[in-house]
């Protein structure tokens, strides 16, 4: 059943991702809150991962992975083309620009992407790579009915253990001075924002929420607000109390509770359809993938005319502008595609 509240939550998630990448004040508060975006997408993916009867036919799994692979290929093509244009415009020859893309497609980059389940171009494609990895790992394990029952029963516990390694263990290891093992760094964002410590645990939580629905919580909005306050507090504590400012990404304790309470509230409150539910349902993925190019282009244009560096307030309007322009571009693409599909269908039927 369609849930407009979940669609609105996805709309919020895609705008939080924009805020994460175009943080207007460059501050801990907005940066920390913006990290709620991607976990929401993983939660929703987990919630809708299985069939209504709780099974996962291999055909359904293959269809999901195929869809994400198409999105990933589209993302790679788009951002490779953008990088080529930027380099050539900057004075590089086409061959030089093409050579600059080679490190992204090296065996080492693909091996890291497959094993860890993170991106290889250093951009938003890490989300798709992680999602494909989570689909493959969970999906293949679920082909065994015995394993599926065990994971389903203990999905929340498995997620907590993975997040514990993500949040507590890594912080302790870094604090005592161990910053990595071989080529694997505990300081980099990819060490936790990947298949194993981000996609899988949040997808398992989404599955657990669905398996145990309805979950009734009194005053969920109050809990969401408190969790967000805790999340922001963690951001300041990580940098100024724990001394872990060099550790990439944020502590996730408050974030986990905030997105889980938000998801439960949405499931229990299917609100009326409006523009935000439309954005979440139809445009959220396009906004996720297009906003970096829109934002970089806007920054270049503004930078060409701005005599002095932008202050916090003007940068905030740039962030809002990126959200607005990306939404309009995404809506135009969806509208154009619907028109083309209509024309093709009309010709085929005539």
C-alpha positions in Angstrom: 0.0 0.0 0.0 1.2 3.4 -1.0 2.3 5.5 2.0 2.5 9.3 1.3 4.3 9.9 4.6 7.2 7.6 3.6 7.3 9.4 0.3 7.6 12.7 2.1 10.3 11.2 4.3 12.3 10.3 1.1 11.8 13.9 -0.1 13.3 15.1 3.2 16.1 12.6 2.8 17.2 13.8 -0.7 17.2 17.4 0.5 19.3 16.4 3.6 21.8 14.9 1.1 22.0 18.2 -0.7 22.5 20.0 2.6 25.3 17.5 3.4 27.1 18.3 0.2 26.4 22.1 0.2 26.6 22.8 3.9 25.9 26.6 4.0 27.5 27.5 7.4 30.1 24.7 7.3 29.1 23.9 10.8 28.7 20.8 12.9 25.0 21.2 13.4 23.9 21.2 9.8 26.5 18.7 8.8 25.4 16.2 11.5 21.7 16.6 10.8 22.3 16.2 7.1 23.7 12.7 7.8 20.1 11.5 8.4 19.5 11.5 4.7 21.1 8.3 3.4 20.1 6.1 6.3 16.5 7.0 5.5 16.9 5.7 1.9 18.4 2.4 3.3 15.6 2.1 5.8 13.0 2.5 3.2 14.8 0.0 0.9 14.8 -2.5 3.7 11.2 -1.9 4.5 10.1 -2.7 0.9 12.8 -5.3 0.2 10.8 -8.5 0.7 7.6 -9.7 -0.9 4.3 -9.3 1.0 4.6 -12.9 2.3 8.1 -12.2 3.6 9.8 -14.2 0.8 12.4 -13.0 -1.7 12.2 -14.8 -5.1 15.4 -14.7 -7.0 13.5 -13.0 -9.9 12.5 -10.1 -7.5 16.1 -9.9 -6.3 17.5 -9.8 -9.8 15.1 -7.1 -10.8 16.1 -4.9 -7.9 19.8 -5.3 -8.6 19.3 -4.8 -12.3 17.5 -1.5 -11.6 20.2 -0.2 -9.3 22.9 -1.3 -11.8 21.2 0.8 -14.5 21.2 3.8 -12.2 24.9 3.2 -11.3 25.9 3.0 -15.0 23.9 6.2 -15.7 25.6 7.9 -12.8 29.1 6.9 -14.0 28.4 8.0 -17.5 27.0 11.4 -16.4 29.8 12.3 -14.1 32.5 11.0 -16.4 31.2 13.2 -19.1 31.0 16.2 -16.7 34.6 15.6 -15.6 35.8 15.5 -19.2 34.0 18.7 -20.0 35.5 20.5 -17.0 39.0 19.3 -17.8 38.8 20.2 -21.4 37.3 23.6 -20.6 40.2 24.1 -18.1 42.7 23.7 -20.9 43.5 20.0 -20.9 43.4 18.0 -24.1 40.8 15.3 -24.5 43.4 12.6 -24.2 44.7 14.2 -20.9 41.2 14.5 -19.6 40.4 10.9 -20.5 43.6 9.8 -18.8 42.4 11.6 -15.6 39.5 9.2 -15.5 41.5 6.0 -15.6 42.3 5.8 -11.8 38.5 5.7 -11.2 38.2 2.5 -13.3 41.4 0.7 -12.1 41.3 -2.9 -10.8 42.2 -1.5 -7.4 39.2 0.9 -7.4 36.7 -1.8 -8.5 38.2 -4.3 -6.0 37.6 -1.9 -3.2 34.1 -1.1 -4.4 33.2 -4.8 -4.6 34.9 -6.0 -1.3 34.0 -3.0 0.9 30.9 -1.9 -1.0 31.7 1.7 -1.4 32.1 4.1 -4.3 35.1 4.4 -6.6 34.7 7.8 -8.2 34.5 9.6 -4.8 31.0 10.8 -5.3 27.4 9.8 -4.7 27.7 6.5 -6.5 28.9 5.0 -3.2 25.2 4.8 -2.2 24.3 2.7 -5.3 27.4 0.4 -4.9 26.5 -0.1 -1.2 22.9 -0.8 -2.0 23.8 -3.3 -4.7 26.1 -5.0 -2.2 23.5 -5.1 0.5 20.9 -6.5 -1.9 23.3 -9.2 -3.1 24.4 -10.2 0.4 21.0 -10.3 2.1 19.2 -11.5 -1.0 21.5 -14.5 -1.6 21.5 -15.5 2.1 17.7 -15.3 2.0 17.6 -18.0 -0.7 18.1 -20.5 2.1 14.8 -20.7 4.1 16.7 -21.6 7.3 19.1 -18.7 7.1 16.2 -16.3 6.1 14.3 -17.3 9.2 17.4 -16.7 11.4 18.2 -13.3 9.9 14.5 -12.3 10.0 14.3 -13.2 13.7 17.5 -11.5 14.7 17.6 -8.7 12.1 17.5 -5.9 14.7 20.2 -7.6 16.8 22.5 -8.1 13.8 22.0 -4.4 12.8 22.8 -3.3 16.3 26.0 -5.3 16.3 27.1 -3.9 12.9 26.3 -0.3 14.1 28.2 -1.0 17.3 31.3 -1.8 15.3 30.5 1.3 13.2 30.1 3.7 16.1 31.9 2.5 19.2 34.6 0.1 18.1 36.0 2.4 15.4 36.0 5.4 17.7 37.9 3.4 20.4 40.4 2.0 17.9 41.1 5.5 16.5 41.3 7.0 20.0 44.1 4.6 21.0 46.0 5.5 17.9 45.2 2.8 15.4 44.2 4.6 12.2 44.0 1.7 9.8 45.0 -1.8 8.7 47.1 -1.9 5.6 45.4 0.2 2.8 42.2 0.3 4.8 41.8 3.6 6.8 39.6 3.9 9.9 39.7 7.7 9.4 38.1 7.8 6.0 34.3 8.0 5.5 34.3 4.8 3.3 35.3 2.8 6.4 31.8 2.9 7.6 29.7 4.4 4.8 29.6 1.2 2.8 27.6 -2.0 2.3 28.6 -3.6 5.7 28.3 -0.8 8.2 25.7 1.4 6.6 23.5 -0.3 4.0 23.0 -3.7 5.6 22.3 -2.6 9.2 19.8 0.1 8.1 18.1 -2.3 5.6 17.8 -4.9 8.4 16.3 -2.3 10.7 13.8 -1.5 7.9 12.9 -5.1 7.6 12.6 -5.5 11.3 10.2 -2.5 11.4 8.0 -4.1 8.8 8.0 -7.5 10.4 6.9 -6.0 13.7 4.5 -3.5 12.4 2.4 -1.9 13.8 4.8 -0.5 16.3 3.1 2.0 18.6 5.2 4.7 20.2 3.7 7.5 22.2 4.9 11.0 21.3 7.1 9.9 18.4 7.8 13.5 17.3 9.2 14.2 20.8 11.5 11.3 20.5 12.6 12.3 17.0 13.4 15.8 18.3 15.4 14.4 21.3 17.3 12.0 19.0 18.3 14.9 16.7 19.5 16.9 19.7 21.6 13.9 20.8 22.9 13.6 17.3 24.1 17.2 17.2 25.6 16.8 20.7 27.5 13.8 19.4 28.9 15.9 16.6 30.4 18.5 19.0 31.5 15.8 21.5 33.3 13.9 18.8 35.4 16.9 17.8 35.8 18.8 21.1 35.6 16.2 23.9 36.6 12.9 22.4 39.2 14.5 20.2 38.2 12.6 17.1 37.8 15.5 14.6 40.0 13.7 12.1 37.6 10.7 12.0 35.5 11.0 8.9 31.6 11.1 9.1 29.6 11.5 12.4 28.8 9.4 15.3 25.5 7.7 14.6 23.7 7.0 17.9 21.3 9.9 17.7 21.0 9.6 14.0 19.9 5.9 14.2 17.1 6.7 16.7 16.0 9.8 14.8 15.5 8.0 11.5 13.9 4.9 13.1 11.4 6.9 15.1 10.7 9.0 11.9 10.1 5.8 9.9 7.7 4.4 12.5 5.8 7.6 12.7 5.4 7.6 8.9 4.2 4.0 8.8 1.5 4.8 11.4 0.5 8.2 9.8 -0.3 7.9 6.1 -0.9 11.6 5.4 -2.5 13.3 2.4 -0.7 13.3 -0.9 0.9 16.7 -1.8 3.9 18.1 -3.7 6.4 16.6 -1.2 5.0 13.1 -1.5 5.3 13.5 -5.3 8.9 14.7 -4.9 9.8 11.7 -2.7 8.1 9.2 -4.9 9.1 10.5 -8.3 12.1 12.9 -8.0 14.1 11.9 -4.9 16.6 9.7 -6.7 17.1 12.2 -9.6 17.7 15.0 -7.1 20.2 12.8 -5.3 22.2 12.2 -8.4 21.8 15.6 -10.2 22.4 18.0 -7.3 26.2 17.9 -7.3 26.4 19.0 -11.0 23.8 21.7 -10.4 25.5 22.9 -7.3 29.0 23.0 -8.9 27.6 24.9 -11.9 25.9 27.4 -9.7 29.0 27.9 -7.6 31.1 28.5 -10.7 28.6 31.0 -12.0 28.3 32.8 -8.7 32.1 32.7 -8.2 32.6 34.4 -11.6 30.6 37.4 -10.5 31.2 37.5 -6.8 34.0 40.0 -5.9 34.4 38.6 -2.4 33.9 35.2 -0.7 30.3 34.5 0.1 29.2 34.8 3.7 27.1 32.3 5.6 23.7 33.8 4.7 24.4 34.0 0.9 25.8 30.5 1.0 22.5 29.4 2.6 20.6 30.8 -0.4 23.0 29.0 -2.7 22.1 25.7 -0.9 18.4 26.5 -1.2 18.9 27.4 -4.8 20.6 24.1 -5.5 17.6 22.3 -4.0 15.1 24.4 -6.0 16.9 24.2 -9.4 17.7 20.5 -9.0 14.0 19.8 -8.2 12.9 21.7 -11.3 15.4 20.0 -13.5 14.3 16.6 -12.1 10.6 17.4 -12.6 11.3 18.4 -16.2 13.1 15.1 -16.9 10.3 13.1 -15.4 7.7 15.1 -17.3 9.7 14.8 -20.6 10.0 11.0 -20.1 6.3 10.7 -19.5 5.5 12.6 -22.7 7.9 10.4 -24.7 6.4 7.2 -23.2 3.0 8.5 -24.1 4.0 9.2 -27.7 5.6 5.8 -28.1 2.6 4.0 -26.6 0.3 5.9 -28.9 2.3 5.0 -31.9 2.5 1.4 -31.0 -1.2 1.2 -30.4 -2.1 2.8 -33.7 
